[in-house]
């Protein structure tokens, strides 16, 4: 499950970066970035327990 969250976070960050540099982003891309950051934080928290 942790690997899946990490993969989703990386994909969302890449999508955000593409949107950010293409200037065609909008609020949706920033929401995706927030979701990616939350996924990374969850991964770190879950990783420290195991």
C-alpha positions in Angstrom: 0.0 0.0 0.0 2.8 2.4 0.8 4.5 1.8 -2.5 1.2 2.6 -4.3 0.9 5.9 -2.4 4.5 6.8 -3.2 3.9 6.1 -6.9 0.7 8.1 -7.0 2.5 11.0 -5.3 5.3 11.0 -7.8 2.9 10.9 -10.7 0.8 13.8 -9.3 4.0 15.8 -8.8 5.1 15.2 -12.4 1.6 16.2 -13.7 1.7 19.3 -11.5 5.2 20.3 -12.8 4.1 19.9 -16.4 1.0 22.0 -15.8 3.0 24.6 -13.8 5.6 25.1 -16.5 3.1 25.0 -19.4 1.0 27.8 -17.8 -2.2 25.9 -18.6 -2.7 24.7 -15.0 -5.4 26.2 -12.8 -6.7 25.3 -9.4 -7.0 21.5 -10.3 -3.3 21.1 -10.7 -2.6 22.7 -7.3 -5.2 20.4 -5.7 -3.3 17.5 -7.2 -0.1 18.8 -5.7 -1.7 19.0 -2.2 -2.9 15.4 -2.6 0.6 14.3 -3.7 2.2 16.0 -0.6 -0.4 14.3 1.7 0.4 11.0 0.1 4.2 11.5 0.7 3.6 12.5 4.3 1.4 9.4 4.9 4.2 7.3 3.3 6.8 8.8 5.7 4.6 8.3 8.7 3.7 4.7 7.8 7.3 3.9 7.0 8.6 5.1 10.4 6.1 2.7 12.2 7.4 -0.4 10.4 
